Amino acid sequence: MSGEEQQWLADAIQSNWIAPIGPMVDGFERDLGLIMNTPSVLAVHSGTSALHLGLRLLDVGPGDEVICSSLTYVASANPIRYLGAEPIFIDSEPSSWNMSPQALERALYDAKRRNRMPKAVVVVNLYGQSADMEPIKELCNHYGVPILEDAAESFGATYKGKASGTWGKFGVYSFNGNKIVTTSGGGALVAENEEALAKARFWASQARDQGAHYEHSELGYNYRLSNVLAAIGRGQLDVLEERIRARRKVFARYEIAFSHIEGISFMPERDYGRATRWLTALTLDPQRFQVHPSEMVAKLEEWNIEARPVWKPLHLQPLYNGCRYFAHEEHVSVSEYLFTHGICLPSGSSLTDTEQNRVIDAVESVLGCVVR
Ligand SMILES: *Cc1c(COP(=O)(O)O)cnc(C)c1O
């Protein structure tokens, strides 16, 4: 929390609007729309529920196929299964760690050949950086498949000067506790216009039909954001830019500190936009280091430092066993390399220089490099 939230929360409590929906939710949606420069926003209780609603808007149903990035958190793909559809996973490209346009092209070509076009492509923006949306969009337009952008990790990032999350037909943000700004739990679905979201708004509040009595003709969900949590969110939005600067600074300090160590490669930042560096992620060259990233996480734990492995690609998850997967090149699976050799370092916006120096010393020590 930044401190700004307290006043907004006090206002929400004062007004006694302790409900899902309310004036704070309306205000939060308005603020979000302004920041992201997108006219229509639906605030919901998680990024996962926003993905679920977005896929349903795209008419995903039983027996359908949906293309999805493989190197991501499981929440990107689970809503595909909620709707009875099957995911097809796409590898990362080495230059951005995000969806490989050339693997996507092979997947779309294959779908066409099988005469079974996917209902949507879920493009995930990993660790604070947008995927290369232009070539991806071009391919999707060519094949007539809409994009749902999972921008849960790239809130605040830009691509070609435009907000990450506003490049697809629909976009999704998350305000879960681990994200760059948070409502403790929350999410949003965005679209180019309000009509496109109207149905999702209706479904998110139990799909109650117009009229005085409780009439329901469609299946709905209880997905709306609480008015109290929206108040926290309004305070958080005020510090978004500050947070991005703090996270980028954390990244830059790691980059400088490890510049003398050969065999450490950071997740690259492409010049097509600005990443938030939500997490500082890097890979360790197996030719140079004996330490495997999972051992590294365990060793840092002994220093009371919490590091994390890179997401395990979804095509390797038991849950998604047997799903189709398109690698970056026929025999080059980038996401598997990133998972096997990657690690995420402590990257919080409130990490102090002293704390970060301790992480740097610990990493050098674990890697067997000289401690300064
Ligand atoms: C956090 C996250 C989600 C899910 O958001 P929740 O608000 O936790 O439901 C979805 N996709 C990605 C890539 C995420 O990191």
The ligand as a Gaussian input file, in Angstrom:
#p B3LYP/6-31G(d) Opt

LIG

0 1
 C       -1.936000     -13.079000     -12.149000
 C       -2.192000     -13.595000     -13.493000
 C       -3.484000     -13.949000     -13.915000
 C       -4.660000     -14.091000     -13.009000
 O       -5.034000     -13.000000     -12.318000
 P       -5.833000     -13.189000     -10.925000
 O       -6.272000     -11.801000     -10.630000
 O       -4.875000     -13.743000      -9.934000
 O       -6.982000     -14.095000     -11.195000
 C       -3.675000     -14.300000     -15.248000
 N       -2.653000     -14.334000     -16.104000
 C       -1.406000     -14.019000     -15.734000
 C       -0.324000     -14.057000     -16.757000
 C       -1.115000     -13.671000     -14.416000
 O        0.142000     -13.401000     -14.044000

